[in-house]
Amino acid sequence: MAMATAKLNSPATSLVAGGLTRRSAPARCTTVIRAAAGSYSDELISTAKSVASPGRGILAIDESNATCGKRLSSIGLDNTEVNRQAYRQLLLTTAGLGEYISGAILFEETLYQSTTDGKKFVDCLKDQNIMPGIKVDKGLVPLPGSNNESWCQGLDGLASRCAEYYKQGARFAKWRTVVSIPCGPSALAVKEAAWGLARYAAIAQDNGLVPIVEPEILLDGDHGIEGALEVAEKVWSEVFFYLAENNVLFEGILLKPSMVTPGAEHKEKASPEAIAKYTLTMLRRRVPPAVPGIMFLSGGQSEVEATLNLNAMNQSLNPWHVSFSYVRALQNSVLKTWQGRPENVEAAQKALLVRAKANSLAQLGRYTGEGESDDAKKGMFQKGYTY
């Protein structure tokens, strides 16, 4: 029995003629890590650390053209490339944004666009020490054999697309898939989500992009917070199993999880302290400390809710950088202020800085919520929300 134990536990031993002979152990760990991310390992780690830097988080403006059109229509603007460019120029040229924002996730159209003065949006970001990122998935489609669930498409041609995005200046990527608690979720849907994320992550790293891993557990449903915790633990267990199976370098990824909250239709709301407790419990049980950054999605919470919950999670020490990657929770006030009018651009940019600073303070555990407007407290949940 002792001999078997030695053989299993020591790569530096081998059986020869019934006895143990010692041999030099290869540098296995280093070899595996380097092979997982190819020649980009050091750069991936550096990029991830830059995005996960103190007091900063991610501005997500990677809505598809169709979804961006819905945003524009809410303020009476047509969904044209000129209007989309104008809105994203407002966001990406905000002076001082880099103090609070470390990365910006772009849609493909935006990655290749420039300002009206001809400056590439990518360069606008780099000038403020903001890492350009890119949405690489191709959206959700029905998953055959499931309980009316979805899977995320986009693996076909992903390697060549990632290589082109890297040439254009992107340094991290995002892939969003979803899990629905009211739909079960089925074992098939969870496995498909985890496997798809792992394949994407490996391909992104192989082409120099830090992958943001995002299995969004939708707010839809009337489940309580305990039910949300159970599903979240199951999902993240599968995700990290398949990330390891695909030799993904954990030090070169970022996560974009949902906060563990009751369903949007649950009869009782949870306090920021309860949400922080359950969310951190899930993370500590499922996420290795090698992962540098946890960049939460807001998932339809109000601007203030998302910020309060993040702040509560930063009242204790965490093994990771716990921060934000918000879409609506950073942009809602901005859109309402802008209204598509050139004379409102400066005021809209100030509104963006207010929200970015609030979440920066929350990342540092210093946000109080004082002076927030009623609009910032309004929820933005949409049933069956899509990008």
C-alpha positions in Angstrom: 0.0 0.0 0.0 2.8 2.4 0.8 4.4 1.6 -2.5 1.2 2.5 -4.4 0.9 5.7 -2.4 4.5 6.7 -3.4 3.8 6.0 -7.0 0.7 8.0 -7.1 1.8 11.0 -5.2 5.4 11.4 -6.4 6.1 12.1 -10.1 9.7 11.8 -9.2 9.5 8.1 -8.6 9.1 5.0 -10.7 8.9 1.2 -10.2 12.0 -0.7 -11.4 12.2 -4.5 -10.7 9.8 -4.3 -7.8 11.5 -1.4 -6.1 11.4 2.4 -6.1 13.9 4.3 -8.1 14.1 8.1 -7.9 14.3 10.2 -11.0 14.3 14.0 -11.6 10.8 15.5 -11.9 10.0 17.5 -15.0 8.8 21.1 -14.6 5.3 20.0 -15.3 3.3 22.8 -13.7 5.2 25.6 -15.6 4.9 23.6 -18.9 1.2 23.1 -18.5 0.6 26.8 -17.7 2.6 28.0 -20.6 0.9 25.6 -23.0 -2.5 26.6 -21.9 -2.2 30.2 -23.1 0.5 29.8 -25.6 3.0 32.7 -26.0 0.6 35.2 -24.4 0.7 34.0 -20.8 2.6 37.0 -19.3 0.6 39.5 -21.3 -2.7 37.9 -20.3 -1.8 38.0 -16.6 -0.7 41.7 -17.0 -3.9 42.6 -18.8 -6.1 40.9 -16.2 -4.3 42.7 -13.4 -4.7 46.0 -15.1 -8.5 45.6 -15.5 -8.7 44.3 -11.9 -7.0 47.4 -10.4 -8.1 49.1 -7.2 -11.0 51.5 -7.4 -11.8 50.6 -11.1 -14.2 48.5 -13.0 -15.6 47.9 -16.5 -17.9 50.0 -18.6 -19.9 47.5 -20.8 -21.1 49.1 -24.0 -21.2 45.9 -26.0 -24.9 46.0 -26.8 -25.8 44.7 -30.3 -27.0 47.2 -32.8 -30.5 46.0 -32.2 -30.3 46.5 -28.5 -28.5 49.8 -28.8 -31.4 50.8 -31.1 -33.8 50.2 -28.2 -31.8 52.4 -26.0 -31.8 55.2 -28.6 -35.5 54.8 -29.2 -36.2 55.4 -25.5 -34.9 59.0 -26.1 -36.5 59.4 -29.5 -33.5 58.7 -31.7 -33.5 56.5 -34.8 -31.2 53.4 -34.8 -28.6 54.6 -37.3 -24.8 54.1 -37.3 -24.4 57.9 -36.9 -26.5 57.9 -33.8 -24.8 54.9 -32.3 -21.4 56.4 -33.0 -22.5 59.7 -31.4 -23.6 58.0 -28.2 -20.5 55.8 -27.9 -18.3 58.8 -28.6 -20.0 60.6 -25.7 -19.1 57.7 -23.4 -15.6 57.0 -24.6 -14.3 60.6 -24.8 -15.4 61.5 -21.2 -12.4 63.2 -19.6 -11.3 61.6 -16.4 -13.1 58.3 -17.0 -9.9 56.3 -16.6 -9.8 57.2 -12.9 -12.8 54.9 -12.3 -12.9 52.6 -15.4 -10.2 50.1 -16.3 -11.8 48.4 -19.2 -14.5 49.0 -21.8 -16.3 46.1 -23.6 -17.2 47.2 -27.2 -19.4 45.8 -29.9 -17.6 44.9 -33.1 -18.9 48.0 -34.9 -17.5 50.3 -32.1 -14.1 48.6 -32.1 -13.5 49.7 -35.7 -15.1 53.2 -35.3 -13.5 56.6 -34.8 -14.7 59.9 -33.4 -16.0 62.5 -35.7 -12.5 64.0 -35.5 -11.0 60.8 -36.8 -9.5 59.4 -33.6 -9.9 55.7 -33.2 -12.1 54.8 -30.2 -9.5 52.3 -29.2 -6.9 55.1 -28.9 -9.4 57.2 -26.9 -9.4 54.4 -24.4 -5.7 53.7 -24.4 -5.0 57.4 -23.7 -6.9 57.0 -20.4 -5.3 53.7 -19.5 -8.5 51.9 -20.2 -8.2 48.4 -21.8 -10.3 47.9 -24.9 -12.4 44.7 -24.9 -14.7 43.1 -27.4 -17.9 41.0 -27.3 -17.2 37.8 -29.3 -20.3 35.6 -28.8 -23.0 35.5 -31.5 -26.0 35.6 -29.2 -28.5 33.1 -27.8 -30.5 30.5 -29.7 -32.9 27.8 -28.5 -31.2 24.7 -27.1 -32.8 21.5 -28.6 -33.7 18.9 -26.0 -33.8 21.3 -23.1 -36.6 22.9 -21.1 -37.1 25.8 -23.4 -33.6 27.0 -22.6 -30.9 28.7 -24.7 -27.3 28.1 -25.7 -24.7 30.7 -26.9 -23.4 30.4 -30.4 -20.2 31.8 -31.9 -17.4 29.2 -31.6 -17.2 28.8 -35.3 -14.5 31.1 -36.7 -13.8 32.4 -33.2 -10.0 32.0 -33.4 -9.6 34.0 -36.5 -12.0 36.7 -35.2 -10.0 37.0 -31.9 -6.8 37.3 -33.8 -8.3 40.2 -35.9 -9.7 41.9 -32.7 -6.2 41.7 -31.1 -4.7 43.4 -34.1 -7.3 46.1 -33.8 -6.3 46.8 -30.2 -8.6 44.6 -28.1 -7.0 43.0 -25.2 -9.9 41.2 -23.5 -13.1 39.5 -24.7 -16.5 38.7 -23.4 -18.9 35.8 -24.0 -22.3 35.8 -22.3 -24.5 32.8 -21.9 -27.5 32.5 -19.6 -29.0 30.1 -17.2 -32.7 30.3 -16.2 -33.8 29.2 -12.8 -37.5 28.9 -13.7 -36.5 26.5 -16.5 -34.9 24.1 -14.0 -32.2 24.7 -15.0 -31.7 21.4 -16.9 -28.4 19.5 -16.6 -28.1 19.8 -20.4 -28.3 23.6 -20.3 -25.8 24.0 -17.5 -23.3 21.7 -19.1 -23.7 23.4 -22.5 -23.2 26.8 -20.9 -20.1 25.6 -19.0 -18.5 23.8 -22.0 -19.1 26.7 -24.4 -17.5 29.2 -22.0 -14.5 27.0 -21.5 -13.9 26.5 -25.2 -14.3 30.2 -25.8 -11.9 31.0 -22.9 -9.2 28.7 -24.3 -9.5 30.1 -27.8 -9.4 33.7 -26.6 -6.3 33.1 -24.5 -4.6 31.4 -27.4 -5.1 34.6 -29.4 -3.9 37.0 -26.7 -7.3 38.1 -25.3 -8.2 37.8 -21.6 -11.6 36.0 -21.5 -14.4 37.4 -19.4 -16.4 34.3 -18.3 -20.1 35.1 -18.0 -22.7 32.6 -17.3 -25.5 35.0 -16.3 -28.1 33.5 -14.0 -31.1 35.5 -14.9 -33.2 37.4 -12.3 -36.4 36.0 -13.9 -38.5 33.9 -11.4 -40.0 34.0 -7.9 -37.3 31.9 -6.2 -35.7 32.9 -2.9 -32.1 33.6 -2.3 -31.3 30.1 -1.1 -32.5 28.7 -4.5 -30.4 31.2 -6.3 -27.3 30.1 -4.3 -27.9 26.5 -5.0 -28.1 27.1 -8.8 -25.1 29.5 -8.8 -22.9 26.9 -7.0 -24.0 24.2 -9.5 -23.3 26.4 -12.5 -19.9 27.7 -11.3 -18.8 24.2 -10.3 -19.4 23.0 -13.9 -17.7 26.1 -15.4 -14.5 25.7 -13.5 -14.4 21.9 -14.2 -14.5 22.6 -17.9 -12.1 25.5 -17.7 -9.6 23.2 -16.1 -10.4 20.5 -18.7 -9.5 23.0 -21.4 -6.2 24.1 -19.8 -7.4 27.6 -19.3 -4.9 29.8 -17.4 -6.9 31.0 -14.4 -4.6 33.9 -13.7 -5.5 35.2 -17.1 -9.3 35.3 -16.9 -11.9 37.5 -15.4 -15.4 36.5 -14.2 -18.6 38.3 -14.8 -21.1 36.6 -12.4 -24.6 37.5 -11.4 -25.0 38.5 -7.8 -26.8 35.9 -5.7 -30.2 37.5 -5.2 -33.9 36.4 -5.0 -35.8 36.2 -8.2 -37.3 39.5 -9.5 -40.8 38.2 -8.7 -40.0 37.0 -5.2 -42.2 38.5 -2.5 -39.3 39.8 -0.4 -36.3 41.7 -1.4 -32.9 41.0 0.1 -30.7 43.6 1.8 -27.3 44.4 0.4 -25.8 42.7 3.4 -27.7 39.5 2.7 -26.8 39.6 -1.0 -23.1 40.1 -0.1 -23.2 37.2 2.3 -24.7 34.7 -0.1 -22.7 35.9 -3.1 -19.4 35.8 -1.3 -20.3 32.4 0.1 -20.8 31.1 -3.5 -17.6 32.6 -4.7 -15.5 31.3 -1.8 -16.9 27.8 -2.4 -16.4 27.7 -6.2 -13.8 30.3 -7.4 -10.1 29.6 -7.1 -8.1 32.5 -5.6 -5.8 32.5 -8.7 -8.6 34.3 -10.6 -7.7 38.0 -10.4 -11.0 39.8 -10.8 -14.7 39.3 -10.2 -16.5 41.9 -12.3 -20.2 41.7 -11.4 -23.1 42.3 -13.9 -26.0 44.4 -12.7 -28.7 42.2 -14.3 -31.5 44.7 -14.2 -30.9 46.1 -10.7 -31.3 49.8 -10.3 -28.2 51.9 -10.4 -28.2 52.4 -6.7 -29.0 48.8 -5.9 -26.1 47.5 -7.9 -23.7 50.0 -6.3 -25.0 49.3 -2.7 -24.6 45.5 -3.2 -21.1 45.9 -4.6 -20.2 48.1 -1.7 -21.5 45.5 0.8 -19.2 42.8 -0.8 -16.2 45.0 -0.2 -16.7 45.4 3.5 -14.4 42.4 4.0 -11.2 41.2 2.5 -11.6 39.0 -0.6 -9.0 36.9 -2.4 -10.0 38.6 -5.6 -10.6 42.1 -6.9 -14.4 42.4 -6.5 -15.7 45.0 -8.9 -18.3 45.8 -11.6 -18.9 45.4 -15.3 -22.2 47.3 -15.7 -24.2 48.2 -18.7 -27.5 49.8 -17.7 -26.4 50.5 -14.2 -23.8 52.9 -15.6 -25.7 54.2 -18.6 -29.3 54.8 -17.6 -28.8 58.3 -16.2 -26.4 59.2 -19.0 -29.0 58.4 -21.7 -31.7 60.3 -19.9 -29.5 63.3 -19.5 -28.2 63.3 -23.1 -31.5 63.0 -24.9 -29.6 63.0 -28.2 -28.9 66.7 -28.0 -25.4 68.0 -28.6 -25.8 70.7 -26.0 -26.4 68.0 -23.4 -23.2 66.0 -24.0 -21.2 67.7 -21.2 -24.0 67.1 -18.7 -24.3 63.5 -19.8 -20.6 62.9 -19.4 -20.8 64.3 -15.9 -23.6 61.9 -15.2 -21.4 59.0 -16.4 -18.6 60.2 -14.0 -21.1 60.3 -11.1 -22.0 56.7 -11.6 -18.5 55.6 -12.4 -17.2 57.3 -9.2 -20.0 55.8 -7.1 -19.0 52.3 -8.2 -15.3 53.1 -7.8 -16.1 54.0 -4.2 -18.1 50.8 -3.9 -15.2 48.7 -5.1 -13.2 50.3 -2.3 -16.0 49.7 0.2 -16.6 53.5 0.7 -19.9 54.2 -1.0 -22.7 55.6 1.2 -25.6 56.2 -1.2 -26.0 59.7 -0.1 -27.4 62.2 -2.5 -28.6 59.7 -5.1 -31.6 60.7 -7.3 -34.9 58.9 -7.4 -34.2 57.9 -11.0 -31.0 56.1 -9.9 -33.1 54.1 -7.5 -35.5 52.8 -10.2 -35.1 49.1 -11.1 -34.4 48.2 -14.7 -35.4 44.5 -14.7 -36.8 43.2 -18.0 -38.2 39.7 -18.2 -36.3 37.6 -20.7 -33.8 40.4 -21.3 -31.5 39.9 -24.3 -28.5 41.8 -25.7 
